[in-house]
Amino acid sequence: MEKTSRFSTLLSLALLADLTGCGQSDRPPALAQQAPAGMTVNVTLREWAVMADKTTVASGPVVFRVTNTGTLPHELVILKLHPGMTPDTMPVKDGGVDESASGTVIDEIEETDLPPTVTQSKTVTLTPGEYALFCAVVENNDVAPGTATNQTKMSHYQLGMFAKLTVS
């Protein structure tokens, strides 16, 4: 009878300790510190437009979720513009945007990563300023095949594939 009584007492104490949290306080556990998730900008690329669901974001980490809904491969360049420059006035050189004359390239998703119907994401840290989001793909239209002097180069930027993003 003594063994049964001792067992019952130990079992009762174990259950009581489980129910009371084994002496822990009633305070909830401290939440883990988490870095801010950052702003997400959804960008759609198609012939001949760049459409962002936001035109202004806060500085810091920004996730660009880019979907190509067009029929051609596209790419997205994120460029911080030089003061006084706007996305629609960036100089063109050899058919493409003269990126160094326009600003500083922050990052990009290449055309090989954005064929039609594909979505890619990229996280970048942005500082306050004005940015251009544009497609830098350059098409070569041969006027006379095989002759370099008669080639016309036209960028997707020149066809209207750009948007402005303000970072505050």
Contacts in CASP RR format, 6 or more apart in sequence:
PFRMAT RR
TARGET T0000
AUTHOR 0000-0000-0000
METHOD contacts of the structure
MODEL  1
MEKTSRFSTLLSLALLADLTGCGQSDRPPALAQQAPAGMTVNVTLREWAV
MADKTTVASGPVVFRVTNTGTLPHELVILKLHPGMTPDTMPVKDGGVDES
ASGTVIDEIEETDLPPTVTQSKTVTLTPGEYALFCAVVENNDVAPGTATN
QTKMSHYQLGMFAKLTVS
17 23 0 8 1.000
35 61 0 8 1.000
36 61 0 8 1.000
37 61 0 8 1.000
38 60 0 8 1.000
38 61 0 8 1.000
38 62 0 8 1.000
38 63 0 8 1.000
39 54 0 8 1.000
39 57 0 8 1.000
39 58 0 8 1.000
39 60 0 8 1.000
39 61 0 8 1.000
39 62 0 8 1.000
39 63 0 8 1.000
40 62 0 8 1.000
40 63 0 8 1.000
40 64 0 8 1.000
40 65 0 8 1.000
41 52 0 8 1.000
41 53 0 8 1.000
41 54 0 8 1.000
41 57 0 8 1.000
41 62 0 8 1.000
41 63 0 8 1.000
41 64 0 8 1.000
41 65 0 8 1.000
41 165 0 8 1.000
42 52 0 8 1.000
42 53 0 8 1.000
42 54 0 8 1.000
42 65 0 8 1.000
42 67 0 8 1.000
43 50 0 8 1.000
43 51 0 8 1.000
43 52 0 8 1.000
43 53 0 8 1.000
43 64 0 8 1.000
43 65 0 8 1.000
43 66 0 8 1.000
43 67 0 8 1.000
43 76 0 8 1.000
43 133 0 8 1.000
43 163 0 8 1.000
44 50 0 8 1.000
44 51 0 8 1.000
44 66 0 8 1.000
44 67 0 8 1.000
44 69 0 8 1.000
45 51 0 8 1.000
45 66 0 8 1.000
45 67 0 8 1.000
45 68 0 8 1.000
45 69 0 8 1.000
45 70 0 8 1.000
45 74 0 8 1.000
45 76 0 8 1.000
45 114 0 8 1.000
45 135 0 8 1.000
45 161 0 8 1.000
46 68 0 8 1.000
46 69 0 8 1.000
46 70 0 8 1.000
46 74 0 8 1.000
47 70 0 8 1.000
47 71 0 8 1.000
47 72 0 8 1.000
47 159 0 8 1.000
48 156 0 8 1.000
48 159 0 8 1.000
48 160 0 8 1.000
48 161 0 8 1.000
49 160 0 8 1.000
49 161 0 8 1.000
50 76 0 8 1.000
50 133 0 8 1.000
50 134 0 8 1.000
50 135 0 8 1.000
50 160 0 8 1.000
50 161 0 8 1.000
50 162 0 8 1.000
50 163 0 8 1.000
51 163 0 8 1.000
52 133 0 8 1.000
52 163 0 8 1.000
52 165 0 8 1.000
54 165 0 8 1.000
55 163 0 8 1.000
55 164 0 8 1.000
55 165 0 8 1.000
55 166 0 8 1.000
56 165 0 8 1.000
56 166 0 8 1.000
56 167 0 8 1.000
56 168 0 8 1.000
57 126 0 8 1.000
57 165 0 8 1.000
57 166 0 8 1.000
57 167 0 8 1.000
57 168 0 8 1.000
58 167 0 8 1.000
58 168 0 8 1.000
59 126 0 8 1.000
59 127 0 8 1.000
59 128 0 8 1.000
59 167 0 8 1.000
59 168 0 8 1.000
60 125 0 8 1.000
60 126 0 8 1.000
60 127 0 8 1.000
60 167 0 8 1.000
61 123 0 8 1.000
61 124 0 8 1.000
61 125 0 8 1.000
62 123 0 8 1.000
62 124 0 8 1.000
62 125 0 8 1.000
62 126 0 8 1.000
62 167 0 8 1.000
63 121 0 8 1.000
63 122 0 8 1.000
63 123 0 8 1.000
64 76 0 8 1.000
64 78 0 8 1.000
64 109 0 8 1.000
64 121 0 8 1.000
64 122 0 8 1.000
64 123 0 8 1.000
64 124 0 8 1.000
64 133 0 8 1.000
65 119 0 8 1.000
65 120 0 8 1.000
65 121 0 8 1.000
66 76 0 8 1.000
66 109 0 8 1.000
66 114 0 8 1.000
66 119 0 8 1.000
66 120 0 8 1.000
66 121 0 8 1.000
66 122 0 8 1.000
67 118 0 8 1.000
67 119 0 8 1.000
68 74 0 8 1.000
68 114 0 8 1.000
68 115 0 8 1.000
68 116 0 8 1.000
68 117 0 8 1.000
68 118 0 8 1.000
68 119 0 8 1.000
69 116 0 8 1.000
69 117 0 8 1.000
70 116 0 8 1.000
70 117 0 8 1.000
71 116 0 8 1.000
72 116 0 8 1.000
72 137 0 8 1.000
73 111 0 8 1.000
73 112 0 8 1.000
73 114 0 8 1.000
73 115 0 8 1.000
73 116 0 8 1.000
73 137 0 8 1.000
74 111 0 8 1.000
74 114 0 8 1.000
74 135 0 8 1.000
74 137 0 8 1.000
74 156 0 8 1.000
74 161 0 8 1.000
75 108 0 8 1.000
75 109 0 8 1.000
75 110 0 8 1.000
75 111 0 8 1.000
75 113 0 8 1.000
75 114 0 8 1.000
75 135 0 8 1.000
75 136 0 8 1.000
75 137 0 8 1.000
76 108 0 8 1.000
76 109 0 8 1.000
76 114 0 8 1.000
76 122 0 8 1.000
76 133 0 8 1.000
76 134 0 8 1.000
76 135 0 8 1.000
77 97 0 8 1.000
77 99 0 8 1.000
77 105 0 8 1.000
77 108 0 8 1.000
77 132 0 8 1.000
77 133 0 8 1.000
77 134 0 8 1.000
77 135 0 8 1.000
77 136 0 8 1.000
78 105 0 8 1.000
78 106 0 8 1.000
78 107 0 8 1.000
78 108 0 8 1.000
78 122 0 8 1.000
78 124 0 8 1.000
78 126 0 8 1.000
78 131 0 8 1.000
78 132 0 8 1.000
78 133 0 8 1.000
78 165 0 8 1.000
79 97 0 8 1.000
79 99 0 8 1.000
79 102 0 8 1.000
79 103 0 8 1.000
79 104 0 8 1.000
79 105 0 8 1.000
79 106 0 8 1.000
79 131 0 8 1.000
79 132 0 8 1.000
79 133 0 8 1.000
79 134 0 8 1.000
80 103 0 8 1.000
80 104 0 8 1.000
80 106 0 8 1.000
80 126 0 8 1.000
80 127 0 8 1.000
80 129 0 8 1.000
80 130 0 8 1.000
80 131 0 8 1.000
81 87 0 8 1.000
81 90 0 8 1.000
81 102 0 8 1.000
81 103 0 8 1.000
81 129 0 8 1.000
81 130 0 8 1.000
81 131 0 8 1.000
81 132 0 8 1.000
82 101 0 8 1.000
82 102 0 8 1.000
82 103 0 8 1.000
85 102 0 8 1.000
85 103 0 8 1.000
85 130 0 8 1.000
85 132 0 8 1.000
86 130 0 8 1.000
86 132 0 8 1.000
86 164 0 8 1.000
87 132 0 8 1.000
87 133 0 8 1.000
87 134 0 8 1.000
87 162 0 8 1.000
87 163 0 8 1.000
87 164 0 8 1.000
88 162 0 8 1.000
90 97 0 8 1.000
90 98 0 8 1.000
90 101 0 8 1.000
90 102 0 8 1.000
90 132 0 8 1.000
90 134 0 8 1.000
90 157 0 8 1.000
90 162 0 8 1.000
91 97 0 8 1.000
91 98 0 8 1.000
91 101 0 8 1.000
91 102 0 8 1.000
92 98 0 8 1.000
92 155 0 8 1.000
92 157 0 8 1.000
92 158 0 8 1.000
93 101 0 8 1.000
94 138 0 8 1.000
94 153 0 8 1.000
95 138 0 8 1.000
95 153 0 8 1.000
95 154 0 8 1.000
95 155 0 8 1.000
95 158 0 8 1.000
96 136 0 8 1.000
96 138 0 8 1.000
96 153 0 8 1.000
96 155 0 8 1.000
96 157 0 8 1.000
96 158 0 8 1.000
97 134 0 8 1.000
97 136 0 8 1.000
97 155 0 8 1.000
97 157 0 8 1.000
99 105 0 8 1.000
99 136 0 8 1.000
102 132 0 8 1.000
106 124 0 8 1.000
106 126 0 8 1.000
106 131 0 8 1.000
107 122 0 8 1.000
107 124 0 8 1.000
108 122 0 8 1.000
108 136 0 8 1.000
109 120 0 8 1.000
109 122 0 8 1.000
111 137 0 8 1.000
113 120 0 8 1.000
114 120 0 8 1.000
126 167 0 8 1.000
127 167 0 8 1.000
128 167 0 8 1.000
128 168 0 8 1.000
129 166 0 8 1.000
129 167 0 8 1.000
129 168 0 8 1.000
130 164 0 8 1.000
130 165 0 8 1.000
130 166 0 8 1.000
130 167 0 8 1.000
131 164 0 8 1.000
131 165 0 8 1.000
131 166 0 8 1.000
131 167 0 8 1.000
132 162 0 8 1.000
132 163 0 8 1.000
132 164 0 8 1.000
132 165 0 8 1.000
133 162 0 8 1.000
133 163 0 8 1.000
133 164 0 8 1.000
133 165 0 8 1.000
134 156 0 8 1.000
134 157 0 8 1.000
134 161 0 8 1.000
134 162 0 8 1.000
134 163 0 8 1.000
135 155 0 8 1.000
135 156 0 8 1.000
135 157 0 8 1.000
135 161 0 8 1.000
135 162 0 8 1.000
136 155 0 8 1.000
136 156 0 8 1.000
136 157 0 8 1.000
137 155 0 8 1.000
137 156 0 8 1.000
138 153 0 8 1.000
138 154 0 8 1.000
138 155 0 8 1.000
138 156 0 8 1.000
139 153 0 8 1.000
139 154 0 8 1.000
139 155 0 8 1.000
139 156 0 8 1.000
140 151 0 8 1.000
140 152 0 8 1.000
140 153 0 8 1.000
141 151 0 8 1.000
141 152 0 8 1.000
141 153 0 8 1.000
141 154 0 8 1.000
142 150 0 8 1.000
142 151 0 8 1.000
143 150 0 8 1.000
143 151 0 8 1.000
143 152 0 8 1.000
144 150 0 8 1.000
END
